Amino acid sequence: MKTIKKVLLVEDNPGDARLLREMLREESPLDIGLTCVGFMAEAERLLVSHVFDIVLLDLGLPDAQGLAAVRRARAAAPAIPLVVLTGMDDEALAAHCLQEGAQDYLVKGQIDTRGMLRALRYAGERKRLEQLKDEFVSTVSHELRTPLTSIAGSLGLLVGKSAGALPKPVERLLEIAHTNSQRLVRLINDILDIEKLESGLVAFNLRRLEVRPLIEETVESIKEFARSLGVGVRIEADAAVGEVWADSDRFSQIMSNLLSNAVKFSPSDSEVVVTIEQVLEQIRISVRDHGPGISAEFKPHVFERFAQADATNARRKGGTGLGLSIVKGIVDRLGGKVDFADAPGGGAIFNVELPVWHDGRIQGEPAMSSASSLEHLTAVSSLLAFTPERAEKGAA
């Protein structure tokens, strides 16, 4: 088990920070160095240039509250164990923090020094095991993708009669094999995307973007798929919508996954509507379908990995159960949020909100100057190692 030597405490209450420092200094048998900052922006800058063994995070910071603080800390240092240390004794919030990647949730005033040190050690060990699991999944996926891609390509050539005409029974068997090999390739690509998003190894080429042209391009790319199912796709947009700070490929991946889901679960002769609007300092993109909607039992699991509301129906429709999890991972990294609601008259509406970029800064970003915002985004992007292959269109 790794020894804890350097801890970053993100806490804006000087009294709480002093109390924790004294607890560790007076009663800890370990020589732990504690660095304390009061703003998430300061923590993000430190995590770019310094190495820490663990991050202790309060959820009531001046520039980041609740789950937003957890997401920003995870995005800035995905490989470092994260422990929430807060005054909010809320079981539901604790569960959400763990789902967002925190290794533990501690309540101030309910834990002593010995318990704190034990929690820090266990958090480090849980993070190590989590990384081993992710590395295993990544290695297996990489090893499978190359031969599967080759198999799928070869089967595609045979189905396309590149080797000449084939007997009908053989042709049908090859079509089945080709379809299923493509599904396996999409599954592996999605698993790799999820693994890299969670470990922070996805590179984001961030720049100012107009969202409507990108949405129109994605809609055009999915129209043939929608047409084959008898589903129409329409865009409704406000006359004036601002720009966002995002990655064009990742943004298109968000829209591709949302649209493919909406089309797949819409009945024939229905329409999927994409709405683009600016709400205060957020650009909201909504995808509305006329499908069966989302059951109350499944709603808490919508963004979980491999989540499928009706396994039988999902298998018939196709898909990996990873598309919405990928959407959430990308939106979180872009500083936005994604949610869903029941649509009037049936179906579901998925909403993606991203902050508006205006006059050199992201609107609504607290406690950061324009230069600091750019510095932070550039620094975080520089940490990301490589860009994975973009998930195939329609892999949801």
Contacts in CASP RR format, 6 or more apart in sequence:
PFRMAT RR
TARGET T0000
AUTHOR 0000-0000-0000
METHOD contacts of the structure
MODEL  1
MKTIKKVLLVEDNPGDARLLREMLREESPLDIGLTCVGFMAEAERLLVSH
VFDIVLLDLGLPDAQGLAAVRRARAAAPAIPLVVLTGMDDEALAAHCLQE
GAQDYLVKGQIDTRGMLRALRYAGERKRLEQLKDEFVSTVSHELRTPLTS
IAGSLGLLVGKSAGALPKPVERLLEIAHTNSQRLVRLINDILDIEKLESG
LVAFNLRRLEVRPLIEETVESIKEFARSLGVGVRIEADAAVGEVWADSDR
FSQIMSNLLSNAVKFSPSDSEVVVTIEQVLEQIRISVRDHGPGISAEFKP
HVFERFAQADATNARRKGGTGLGLSIVKGIVDRLGGKVDFADAPGGGAIF
NVELPVWHDGRIQGEPAMSSASSLEHLTAVSSLLAFTPERAEKGAA
1 121 0 8 1.000
1 124 0 8 1.000
1 125 0 8 1.000
2 53 0 8 1.000
2 124 0 8 1.000
2 128 0 8 1.000
3 30 0 8 1.000
3 53 0 8 1.000
4 30 0 8 1.000
4 32 0 8 1.000
4 53 0 8 1.000
4 54 0 8 1.000
4 117 0 8 1.000
4 120 0 8 1.000
4 121 0 8 1.000
4 124 0 8 1.000
5 30 0 8 1.000
5 31 0 8 1.000
5 32 0 8 1.000
5 33 0 8 1.000
5 53 0 8 1.000
6 32 0 8 1.000
6 33 0 8 1.000
6 35 0 8 1.000
6 50 0 8 1.000
6 51 0 8 1.000
6 52 0 8 1.000
6 53 0 8 1.000
6 54 0 8 1.000
7 24 0 8 1.000
7 32 0 8 1.000
7 33 0 8 1.000
7 34 0 8 1.000
7 35 0 8 1.000
7 52 0 8 1.000
7 53 0 8 1.000
7 54 0 8 1.000
7 55 0 8 1.000
7 56 0 8 1.000
7 120 0 8 1.000
8 35 0 8 1.000
8 36 0 8 1.000
8 37 0 8 1.000
8 43 0 8 1.000
8 46 0 8 1.000
8 47 0 8 1.000
8 50 0 8 1.000
8 52 0 8 1.000
8 54 0 8 1.000
8 55 0 8 1.000
8 56 0 8 1.000
9 17 0 8 1.000
9 20 0 8 1.000
9 34 0 8 1.000
9 35 0 8 1.000
9 36 0 8 1.000
9 37 0 8 1.000
9 56 0 8 1.000
9 85 0 8 1.000
10 36 0 8 1.000
10 37 0 8 1.000
10 38 0 8 1.000
10 39 0 8 1.000
10 40 0 8 1.000
10 42 0 8 1.000
10 43 0 8 1.000
10 55 0 8 1.000
10 56 0 8 1.000
10 57 0 8 1.000
10 58 0 8 1.000
10 61 0 8 1.000
10 69 0 8 1.000
10 73 0 8 1.000
11 17 0 8 1.000
11 20 0 8 1.000
11 36 0 8 1.000
11 37 0 8 1.000
11 38 0 8 1.000
11 56 0 8 1.000
11 58 0 8 1.000
11 85 0 8 1.000
12 38 0 8 1.000
12 39 0 8 1.000
12 58 0 8 1.000
12 60 0 8 1.000
12 61 0 8 1.000
12 62 0 8 1.000
13 58 0 8 1.000
16 58 0 8 1.000
16 108 0 8 1.000
17 36 0 8 1.000
20 34 0 8 1.000
20 56 0 8 1.000
20 85 0 8 1.000
20 116 0 8 1.000
21 34 0 8 1.000
21 36 0 8 1.000
23 112 0 8 1.000
23 113 0 8 1.000
23 116 0 8 1.000
24 32 0 8 1.000
24 33 0 8 1.000
24 34 0 8 1.000
24 113 0 8 1.000
24 116 0 8 1.000
26 113 0 8 1.000
27 113 0 8 1.000
27 114 0 8 1.000
28 113 0 8 1.000
28 117 0 8 1.000
30 117 0 8 1.000
35 46 0 8 1.000
35 50 0 8 1.000
35 52 0 8 1.000
37 43 0 8 1.000
37 46 0 8 1.000
38 61 0 8 1.000
38 62 0 8 1.000
39 61 0 8 1.000
39 62 0 8 1.000
39 63 0 8 1.000
39 367 0 8 1.000
40 61 0 8 1.000
40 63 0 8 1.000
40 64 0 8 1.000
40 69 0 8 1.000
40 72 0 8 1.000
40 73 0 8 1.000
41 63 0 8 1.000
41 367 0 8 1.000
41 368 0 8 1.000
41 372 0 8 1.000
41 376 0 8 1.000
43 55 0 8 1.000
43 73 0 8 1.000
43 76 0 8 1.000
44 72 0 8 1.000
44 76 0 8 1.000
44 376 0 8 1.000
44 379 0 8 1.000
44 380 0 8 1.000
45 375 0 8 1.000
45 376 0 8 1.000
45 379 0 8 1.000
46 52 0 8 1.000
47 55 0 8 1.000
47 76 0 8 1.000
47 77 0 8 1.000
47 80 0 8 1.000
48 76 0 8 1.000
48 379 0 8 1.000
48 380 0 8 1.000
48 382 0 8 1.000
48 383 0 8 1.000
52 77 0 8 1.000
52 80 0 8 1.000
53 80 0 8 1.000
53 81 0 8 1.000
53 124 0 8 1.000
54 80 0 8 1.000
54 81 0 8 1.000
54 82 0 8 1.000
54 83 0 8 1.000
54 120 0 8 1.000
54 123 0 8 1.000
54 124 0 8 1.000
55 73 0 8 1.000
55 77 0 8 1.000
55 80 0 8 1.000
55 81 0 8 1.000
55 82 0 8 1.000
55 83 0 8 1.000
56 83 0 8 1.000
56 85 0 8 1.000
57 69 0 8 1.000
57 70 0 8 1.000
57 73 0 8 1.000
57 82 0 8 1.000
57 83 0 8 1.000
57 84 0 8 1.000
57 85 0 8 1.000
57 86 0 8 1.000
57 102 0 8 1.000
58 69 0 8 1.000
58 84 0 8 1.000
58 85 0 8 1.000
58 86 0 8 1.000
58 87 0 8 1.000
59 65 0 8 1.000
59 66 0 8 1.000
59 69 0 8 1.000
59 70 0 8 1.000
59 84 0 8 1.000
59 86 0 8 1.000
59 88 0 8 1.000
59 93 0 8 1.000
59 97 0 8 1.000
60 66 0 8 1.000
60 69 0 8 1.000
60 86 0 8 1.000
61 69 0 8 1.000
62 366 0 8 1.000
62 367 0 8 1.000
63 366 0 8 1.000
63 367 0 8 1.000
63 368 0 8 1.000
64 72 0 8 1.000
64 366 0 8 1.000
66 93 0 8 1.000
67 93 0 8 1.000
67 96 0 8 1.000
67 97 0 8 1.000
67 100 0 8 1.000
70 82 0 8 1.000
70 84 0 8 1.000
70 97 0 8 1.000
70 100 0 8 1.000
70 101 0 8 1.000
70 102 0 8 1.000
71 100 0 8 1.000
71 332 0 8 1.000
71 335 0 8 1.000
72 335 0 8 1.000
73 82 0 8 1.000
74 82 0 8 1.000
74 100 0 8 1.000
74 101 0 8 1.000
74 102 0 8 1.000
75 200 0 8 1.000
75 332 0 8 1.000
75 333 0 8 1.000
75 380 0 8 1.000
76 380 0 8 1.000
78 198 0 8 1.000
78 199 0 8 1.000
78 200 0 8 1.000
79 127 0 8 1.000
79 131 0 8 1.000
79 199 0 8 1.000
79 200 0 8 1.000
80 127 0 8 1.000
81 103 0 8 1.000
81 120 0 8 1.000
81 123 0 8 1.000
81 124 0 8 1.000
81 126 0 8 1.000
81 127 0 8 1.000
82 101 0 8 1.000
82 102 0 8 1.000
82 103 0 8 1.000
82 123 0 8 1.000
83 102 0 8 1.000
83 103 0 8 1.000
83 104 0 8 1.000
83 105 0 8 1.000
83 106 0 8 1.000
83 119 0 8 1.000
83 120 0 8 1.000
83 123 0 8 1.000
84 94 0 8 1.000
84 97 0 8 1.000
84 102 0 8 1.000
84 104 0 8 1.000
84 105 0 8 1.000
84 106 0 8 1.000
85 106 0 8 1.000
85 108 0 8 1.000
86 105 0 8 1.000
86 106 0 8 1.000
86 107 0 8 1.000
86 108 0 8 1.000
87 107 0 8 1.000
87 108 0 8 1.000
87 109 0 8 1.000
88 107 0 8 1.000
89 107 0 8 1.000
89 110 0 8 1.000
93 105 0 8 1.000
94 105 0 8 1.000
97 105 0 8 1.000
98 104 0 8 1.000
98 105 0 8 1.000
99 304 0 8 1.000
101 198 0 8 1.000
103 122 0 8 1.000
103 123 0 8 1.000
103 124 0 8 1.000
103 126 0 8 1.000
103 127 0 8 1.000
104 119 0 8 1.000
104 122 0 8 1.000
104 123 0 8 1.000
104 126 0 8 1.000
106 116 0 8 1.000
106 119 0 8 1.000
111 119 0 8 1.000
131 199 0 8 1.000
134 195 0 8 1.000
134 198 0 8 1.000
134 199 0 8 1.000
137 191 0 8 1.000
137 195 0 8 1.000
138 192 0 8 1.000
138 195 0 8 1.000
138 196 0 8 1.000
141 188 0 8 1.000
141 191 0 8 1.000
141 192 0 8 1.000
141 195 0 8 1.000
142 192 0 8 1.000
144 184 0 8 1.000
144 188 0 8 1.000
145 185 0 8 1.000
145 188 0 8 1.000
145 189 0 8 1.000
145 192 0 8 1.000
148 181 0 8 1.000
148 184 0 8 1.000
148 185 0 8 1.000
148 188 0 8 1.000
149 185 0 8 1.000
151 181 0 8 1.000
152 178 0 8 1.000
152 181 0 8 1.000
152 182 0 8 1.000
152 184 0 8 1.000
152 185 0 8 1.000
153 181 0 8 1.000
155 174 0 8 1.000
155 177 0 8 1.000
155 178 0 8 1.000
155 181 0 8 1.000
156 174 0 8 1.000
156 178 0 8 1.000
157 163 0 8 1.000
158 166 0 8 1.000
158 174 0 8 1.000
158 178 0 8 1.000
159 171 0 8 1.000
159 174 0 8 1.000
159 175 0 8 1.000
159 178 0 8 1.000
166 174 0 8 1.000
183 318 0 8 1.000
183 319 0 8 1.000
183 320 0 8 1.000
185 392 0 8 1.000
186 319 0 8 1.000
186 320 0 8 1.000
186 391 0 8 1.000
186 392 0 8 1.000
186 394 0 8 1.000
186 395 0 8 1.000
187 320 0 8 1.000
187 322 0 8 1.000
189 388 0 8 1.000
189 389 0 8 1.000
189 391 0 8 1.000
189 392 0 8 1.000
189 395 0 8 1.000
190 320 0 8 1.000
190 321 0 8 1.000
190 322 0 8 1.000
190 323 0 8 1.000
190 326 0 8 1.000
190 391 0 8 1.000
190 395 0 8 1.000
191 320 0 8 1.000
191 322 0 8 1.000
192 388 0 8 1.000
192 389 0 8 1.000
193 202 0 8 1.000
193 322 0 8 1.000
193 326 0 8 1.000
193 388 0 8 1.000
193 391 0 8 1.000
194 305 0 8 1.000
194 322 0 8 1.000
194 325 0 8 1.000
194 326 0 8 1.000
195 201 0 8 1.000
196 202 0 8 1.000
196 388 0 8 1.000
197 326 0 8 1.000
197 329 0 8 1.000
197 330 0 8 1.000
197 333 0 8 1.000
198 329 0 8 1.000
200 383 0 8 1.000
200 384 0 8 1.000
201 384 0 8 1.000
201 385 0 8 1.000
201 386 0 8 1.000
201 388 0 8 1.000
202 250 0 8 1.000
202 330 0 8 1.000
202 333 0 8 1.000
202 384 0 8 1.000
202 387 0 8 1.000
202 388 0 8 1.000
203 381 0 8 1.000
203 384 0 8 1.000
203 385 0 8 1.000
203 386 0 8 1.000
203 387 0 8 1.000
204 246 0 8 1.000
204 247 0 8 1.000
204 250 0 8 1.000
204 333 0 8 1.000
204 334 0 8 1.000
204 381 0 8 1.000
204 384 0 8 1.000
205 247 0 8 1.000
205 248 0 8 1.000
205 249 0 8 1.000
205 381 0 8 1.000
205 387 0 8 1.000
206 245 0 8 1.000
206 246 0 8 1.000
206 247 0 8 1.000
206 377 0 8 1.000
206 378 0 8 1.000
206 381 0 8 1.000
207 245 0 8 1.000
207 246 0 8 1.000
207 247 0 8 1.000
207 248 0 8 1.000
208 243 0 8 1.000
208 244 0 8 1.000
208 245 0 8 1.000
208 357 0 8 1.000
209 243 0 8 1.000
209 244 0 8 1.000
209 245 0 8 1.000
209 246 0 8 1.000
209 248 0 8 1.000
209 251 0 8 1.000
210 241 0 8 1.000
210 242 0 8 1.000
210 243 0 8 1.000
211 241 0 8 1.000
211 243 0 8 1.000
211 244 0 8 1.000
211 251 0 8 1.000
211 276 0 8 1.000
211 283 0 8 1.000
211 285 0 8 1.000
211 354 0 8 1.000
212 235 0 8 1.000
212 237 0 8 1.000
212 241 0 8 1.000
212 276 0 8 1.000
214 248 0 8 1.000
214 251 0 8 1.000
214 252 0 8 1.000
214 255 0 8 1.000
215 235 0 8 1.000
215 255 0 8 1.000
215 274 0 8 1.000
215 276 0 8 1.000
215 285 0 8 1.000
216 235 0 8 1.000
217 252 0 8 1.000
218 252 0 8 1.000
218 255 0 8 1.000
218 256 0 8 1.000
218 259 0 8 1.000
218 393 0 8 1.000
219 233 0 8 1.000
219 235 0 8 1.000
219 255 0 8 1.000
219 259 0 8 1.000
219 274 0 8 1.000
221 256 0 8 1.000
221 393 0 8 1.000
222 233 0 8 1.000
222 256 0 8 1.000
222 259 0 8 1.000
222 260 0 8 1.000
222 263 0 8 1.000
222 393 0 8 1.000
222 394 0 8 1.000
223 232 0 8 1.000
223 233 0 8 1.000
225 260 0 8 1.000
225 263 0 8 1.000
225 393 0 8 1.000
225 394 0 8 1.000
226 232 0 8 1.000
226 233 0 8 1.000
226 263 0 8 1.000
226 272 0 8 1.000
229 263 0 8 1.000
229 264 0 8 1.000
229 266 0 8 1.000
229 268 0 8 1.000
230 268 0 8 1.000
230 269 0 8 1.000
231 263 0 8 1.000
231 266 0 8 1.000
231 267 0 8 1.000
231 268 0 8 1.000
231 269 0 8 1.000
231 270 0 8 1.000
231 271 0 8 1.000
231 272 0 8 1.000
232 263 0 8 1.000
232 270 0 8 1.000
232 271 0 8 1.000
232 272 0 8 1.000
233 259 0 8 1.000
233 263 0 8 1.000
233 271 0 8 1.000
233 272 0 8 1.000
233 273 0 8 1.000
233 274 0 8 1.000
234 271 0 8 1.000
234 272 0 8 1.000
234 273 0 8 1.000
234 274 0 8 1.000
235 273 0 8 1.000
235 274 0 8 1.000
235 275 0 8 1.000
235 276 0 8 1.000
236 273 0 8 1.000
236 274 0 8 1.000
236 275 0 8 1.000
236 276 0 8 1.000
237 275 0 8 1.000
237 276 0 8 1.000
237 277 0 8 1.000
238 276 0 8 1.000
238 277 0 8 1.000
238 278 0 8 1.000
240 278 0 8 1.000
241 276 0 8 1.000
241 277 0 8 1.000
241 278 0 8 1.000
241 283 0 8 1.000
242 278 0 8 1.000
242 283 0 8 1.000
242 356 0 8 1.000
242 357 0 8 1.000
242 358 0 8 1.000
243 356 0 8 1.000
243 357 0 8 1.000
243 358 0 8 1.000
244 251 0 8 1.000
244 283 0 8 1.000
244 334 0 8 1.000
244 354 0 8 1.000
244 355 0 8 1.000
244 356 0 8 1.000
244 357 0 8 1.000
245 334 0 8 1.000
245 354 0 8 1.000
245 355 0 8 1.000
245 357 0 8 1.000
245 362 0 8 1.000
245 377 0 8 1.000
246 334 0 8 1.000
246 354 0 8 1.000
247 334 0 8 1.000
249 387 0 8 1.000
249 390 0 8 1.000
250 330 0 8 1.000
250 333 0 8 1.000
250 334 0 8 1.000
251 330 0 8 1.000
251 334 0 8 1.000
252 390 0 8 1.000
253 326 0 8 1.000
253 327 0 8 1.000
253 330 0 8 1.000
253 390 0 8 1.000
253 391 0 8 1.000
254 327 0 8 1.000
254 330 0 8 1.000
254 331 0 8 1.000
254 352 0 8 1.000
255 274 0 8 1.000
255 285 0 8 1.000
255 287 0 8 1.000
256 391 0 8 1.000
256 393 0 8 1.000
256 394 0 8 1.000
256 395 0 8 1.000
256 396 0 8 1.000
257 323 0 8 1.000
257 324 0 8 1.000
257 326 0 8 1.000
257 327 0 8 1.000
257 391 0 8 1.000
257 394 0 8 1.000
257 395 0 8 1.000
257 396 0 8 1.000
258 287 0 8 1.000
258 327 0 8 1.000
258 350 0 8 1.000
258 352 0 8 1.000
258 396 0 8 1.000
259 272 0 8 1.000
259 274 0 8 1.000
259 287 0 8 1.000
259 394 0 8 1.000
260 393 0 8 1.000
260 394 0 8 1.000
260 395 0 8 1.000
260 396 0 8 1.000
261 289 0 8 1.000
261 323 0 8 1.000
261 324 0 8 1.000
261 350 0 8 1.000
261 396 0 8 1.000
262 272 0 8 1.000
262 287 0 8 1.000
262 288 0 8 1.000
262 289 0 8 1.000
262 348 0 8 1.000
262 350 0 8 1.000
263 272 0 8 1.000
263 289 0 8 1.000
264 317 0 8 1.000
264 318 0 8 1.000
264 319 0 8 1.000
264 396 0 8 1.000
265 289 0 8 1.000
265 291 0 8 1.000
265 292 0 8 1.000
265 293 0 8 1.000
265 317 0 8 1.000
266 272 0 8 1.000
266 289 0 8 1.000
266 290 0 8 1.000
266 291 0 8 1.000
267 290 0 8 1.000
267 291 0 8 1.000
270 289 0 8 1.000
270 290 0 8 1.000
270 291 0 8 1.000
271 290 0 8 1.000
272 287 0 8 1.000
272 288 0 8 1.000
272 289 0 8 1.000
272 290 0 8 1.000
273 286 0 8 1.000
273 287 0 8 1.000
273 288 0 8 1.000
274 285 0 8 1.000
274 286 0 8 1.000
274 287 0 8 1.000
274 288 0 8 1.000
275 284 0 8 1.000
275 285 0 8 1.000
275 286 0 8 1.000
275 288 0 8 1.000
276 283 0 8 1.000
276 284 0 8 1.000
276 285 0 8 1.000
277 283 0 8 1.000
277 284 0 8 1.000
277 286 0 8 1.000
278 284 0 8 1.000
278 356 0 8 1.000
279 353 0 8 1.000
281 355 0 8 1.000
281 356 0 8 1.000
281 358 0 8 1.000
281 363 0 8 1.000
281 364 0 8 1.000
282 353 0 8 1.000
282 354 0 8 1.000
282 355 0 8 1.000
282 356 0 8 1.000
282 363 0 8 1.000
283 353 0 8 1.000
283 354 0 8 1.000
283 355 0 8 1.000
283 356 0 8 1.000
284 351 0 8 1.000
284 352 0 8 1.000
284 353 0 8 1.000
285 351 0 8 1.000
285 352 0 8 1.000
285 353 0 8 1.000
285 354 0 8 1.000
286 349 0 8 1.000
286 350 0 8 1.000
286 351 0 8 1.000
286 352 0 8 1.000
287 349 0 8 1.000
287 350 0 8 1.000
288 343 0 8 1.000
288 347 0 8 1.000
288 348 0 8 1.000
288 349 0 8 1.000
289 343 0 8 1.000
289 347 0 8 1.000
289 348 0 8 1.000
289 349 0 8 1.000
290 343 0 8 1.000
290 346 0 8 1.000
290 347 0 8 1.000
291 346 0 8 1.000
291 347 0 8 1.000
291 348 0 8 1.000
292 347 0 8 1.000
293 342 0 8 1.000
293 343 0 8 1.000
293 346 0 8 1.000
293 347 0 8 1.000
293 348 0 8 1.000
294 302 0 8 1.000
294 309 0 8 1.000
294 340 0 8 1.000
294 342 0 8 1.000
294 348 0 8 1.000
295 309 0 8 1.000
298 307 0 8 1.000
298 309 0 8 1.000
299 340 0 8 1.000
301 307 0 8 1.000
302 324 0 8 1.000
302 340 0 8 1.000
303 324 0 8 1.000
303 325 0 8 1.000
303 327 0 8 1.000
303 328 0 8 1.000
303 338 0 8 1.000
304 325 0 8 1.000
305 321 0 8 1.000
305 322 0 8 1.000
305 325 0 8 1.000
306 320 0 8 1.000
306 321 0 8 1.000
306 322 0 8 1.000
307 321 0 8 1.000
307 324 0 8 1.000
307 325 0 8 1.000
308 314 0 8 1.000
308 321 0 8 1.000
314 321 0 8 1.000
319 395 0 8 1.000
319 396 0 8 1.000
320 395 0 8 1.000
320 396 0 8 1.000
321 396 0 8 1.000
322 395 0 8 1.000
322 396 0 8 1.000
323 391 0 8 1.000
323 395 0 8 1.000
323 396 0 8 1.000
324 396 0 8 1.000
326 391 0 8 1.000
327 338 0 8 1.000
327 350 0 8 1.000
327 352 0 8 1.000
328 338 0 8 1.000
331 337 0 8 1.000
331 338 0 8 1.000
331 352 0 8 1.000
331 354 0 8 1.000
334 354 0 8 1.000
335 354 0 8 1.000
335 355 0 8 1.000
336 352 0 8 1.000
336 353 0 8 1.000
336 354 0 8 1.000
336 355 0 8 1.000
337 352 0 8 1.000
337 353 0 8 1.000
338 350 0 8 1.000
338 351 0 8 1.000
338 352 0 8 1.000
338 353 0 8 1.000
339 350 0 8 1.000
339 351 0 8 1.000
340 348 0 8 1.000
340 349 0 8 1.000
340 350 0 8 1.000
340 351 0 8 1.000
341 348 0 8 1.000
341 349 0 8 1.000
341 351 0 8 1.000
342 348 0 8 1.000
342 349 0 8 1.000
343 349 0 8 1.000
355 362 0 8 1.000
355 363 0 8 1.000
355 364 0 8 1.000
355 365 0 8 1.000
356 362 0 8 1.000
356 363 0 8 1.000
357 363 0 8 1.000
359 370 0 8 1.000
360 370 0 8 1.000
360 373 0 8 1.000
360 374 0 8 1.000
361 368 0 8 1.000
361 369 0 8 1.000
361 370 0 8 1.000
361 373 0 8 1.000
362 373 0 8 1.000
365 373 0 8 1.000
368 376 0 8 1.000
END
